[in-house]
Structures are given as C-alpha cells and as structure tokens.
Amino acid sequence: MLAEVFIFLPSIARFREDYLLARLERAQIASLALLATDGMISEELEDELLRNAEVLNVVLRRDAVRQLILSSDGMPAIAATFDLREASAIVLMRDALRRLSDPEPQVIRVIGEPVREAGLLIEITMPTEPLRMAMIDYGLRILALSAVISIFTAVLLFVAVRRLMVTPIRRLVAAMMRYSEAPSDATRIITPQGRVRELRNAEDALQALQTDLTGALKQRERLAQLGEAVAKISHDLRNMLSVATLVADRLEFSNDPTVQRIAPRLVSSLNRAINLTEATLAFGRAEEPAPKLDRVGLRALAEDVIENDRLSTESAPIAYACDVPADMVLRADPEQLHRVLSNLVRNARQAIVSAGRPAGEIRIAARDSAEGWVIEVSDTGPGLPKKALDHLFKPFHGGARKGGSGLGLAICAELVRGHGGRLELARSGGDGTCFQVILPAGMAV
C-alpha cells in the first residue's frame, strides 16, 4: 500500500497537470482561430469554441498586451489561481490532493505558456467539476490496474511460497513421521532435497540426527542382546565360581608357604568374581547398582590392587608404587572402588606390555584438593592412541589395545559417577598416561 501511495501521488498530479495543459492548448487553438478571422464570428460559434476547449474565457498576452480573446456571459467569481510555468512537483501533488478532497464546484484561473511561442502568456478560466471527475476516473483506473497487479503478484507469491517453502516443509514433516514409525530402518532416513538454504540446513541436520539415532538404536539393540547373553553366562558362571571357592577354601589348610600366601588372595578374588557376576545379573535388569558406602582405607585397598596385578605379571619388568597416605580413609563402596582401580591398573600394565618397553612403572597416588579427593593412576606407557582418545569412556568403541572392547573405562566412569565423582584423563603422551578419580569432599570421613 505504501508503494501504491508513492505511485498514485505523482501519477494523479501528472494527470492533473496534463489535463490543464491540454485545456490551455485547446484554448490557444480557439484563440488563434478567432484572431485569424479578426473577431468576425458569431456568438454561437464563440460559445462552441469555449465549450470545445472546456473553458469559460481565454486571455492571451501578445506583444506585452493582455487581451481577452474569448469570454462567457455571467462570469462567476474565481476561487483560486494556478500558475503552471514554475510549479514544482510538491506543489502539483499538493494541488491535486486538494482538488480530489474538495467536492465543491469552483471556478479557477490557470496560467501557462502558449505552445510554439504563440504569445507571452495564456490564461484560462475553467470550472473544477470536470477536472475532478476526470481525476476520479483516472484514480479508479489506477486502482483497478493496481488490483490486477496485486492479484497477479499474490498468485506468484503464493506459488513461490508453496513451491519453495510449504511443499518442502510438508515433505520434511512427512519424512519425520515416516521415520518415527521405524527409526531403526536406515532406508527411512531423509534425503535432503531442499533448494532454500534454511530448509536445506534443516534437512541436513535432521539427516545427521536420524543417522546418529539409527546407529544408536542398532547399538542399543546389540547391547540388549549382549546383555541377555551375559546374564545367562553370569548365572552359570556364578555356580562355577561357587564350586571354585569351596575348593580354594581347602587350599588354606595346605602347609606349602606359597599356597598359604596365595590362597587368601585367591579366595578374595573368587568372592569378588562372584559379586561381579551377581552385579552383572543386576545390570541386565538396570544400571550399575547403587554403591554401598562404607569406611574404606584407601592405602590398603590400593596395595591390594597392586598385589593382585603383580601376581599376574611376575615375569613382566614392571615396577609398582603406592603413594597413598596411610591415614586416608574414604566413605565409598570398597568393591566398586576396587574394580575401578583394578581396571585402571590393568589397562596401564597392558599398555606397557603391548609397547614392548624394557621397563615400566605404575603408580597409584592420592591427594587432597580444593574440589575433593583425587586418586591418580599413572604409568610410563606409550600413551593412548587417537581412536581411544576420540571415544574415551564410550562402550564398544574399541579400547586402547587391539582386541579391546572398550568396556573397562566406561564401567569405571559409571561407577565413579555413582559415587558423585568423575573420572578424567589428566594427560596422555609419549611419557605415559594418567587417569584421575575425583571424589567430592563429602566422600571423605
């Protein structure tokens, strides 16, 4: 509508100017016709000339003489005078709007320059009613043309919006609904087809989301199947371990010093394995069981972890160090914390052995910090490979060594989160790797 206003105002002003100039030209022709006959025409012919020119009288100035050429009887009073010789566009638009808004019939004087230098000046007196009616008719024609243009533009806009926006959005919604019916079906993932940049970006994002979700659902399905299989295996393994525990109990009565030294640890390991199988059965029904918090002497637990790992690597050139204060006592689940440290120590040992280094060291250290208690498990191995760094703490994405499942760190991270803490990779490089178990200060006793 603003565009119509900006178009209409100069158009109607130009129409009014052309209308008045045409009346001036007709009046000039009528005047020249009268001058050519030396005024020897009848009153009827003079009236006809005025009617054809649609004016009431004509004044022509020639040779500095102002002369009334044609006139009508009973001349009414003149309401306004308009000089077209130096009128600006603003003045013309203002006068046009005034004429349209004023329905009262009036008589006006119009001054202009004669055509082809037929004089110095020409003046006409004319009624305003025919001018206003012509302007209204012209305005209505502009309105009709504008309506046609608007309708045509609206149709084009409707078709464009429907083609470029509505149809792609409907296709996007249909693709989302079709995918929601079977999200595990990779053939239902949307194929981006949008030509509008924003819609294409939305389709690309949706495709990436659906691809990730389908992969996650497939992995979840495999995990569910694996969990069912592990639950069955754990059930039978628990029975086997129970029998092994009974046999290990008999070993405690042996007189062999080596057997007497190893038997308690063997029984402890078997009991821990039984607890692990029971926890695995519980994991098949839910997440890791909530920790059973108790007072735990961290140094004794760390030394037990080191001793158990040392027994499995008597031939490996690995040194173990425990830098844990003797009086450090935490409130934690001893079994879960033992599993966490055992996993981290075992991963460190496997990294050193797989690297083929002549010697290596694994250290368990603990300290107090501003954010809580920090337990560090560090080694002098080759560091984690890029694949392990990219998928750290994610199950079934491959471990740090060939053939690893990647479950160890994921389980450790979940167990630590159950205590309200977090497991972090402090550093990893050519000089070794260091993991930190950070427990909140409230875990300390």
Secondary structure, DSSP 8 states (H G I E B T S, - for coil): -HHHHHHHHHHHHHHHHHHHHHHHHHHHHHHHHHHHTTT---HHHHHHHHHHHT-SEEEEEETTEEEEEE--SS-----EEEE-SS--HHHHHHHHHHHHH--S--EEEEEE--GGG--SEEEEEEESHHHHHHHHHHHHHHHHHHHHHHHHHHHHHHHHHIIIIIHHHHHHHHHHHHHHH-TT-GGGS------SHHHHHHHHHHHHHHHHHHHHHHHHHHHHHHHHHHHHHHHHHHHHHHHHHHHHHHHTT---HHHHHHHHHHHHHHHHHHHHHHHHHHHHHSSS-----EEEEHHHHHHHHHHHHHHTTTTS-EEEEEE--TT-EEEE-HHHHHHHHHHHHHHHHHHHHHHT-S-EEEEEEEEEETTEEEEEEEE-S----HHHHHTTT-TTS--SSTT--SHHHHHHHHHHHHTT-EEEEEEEETTEEEEEEEE-GGGB-
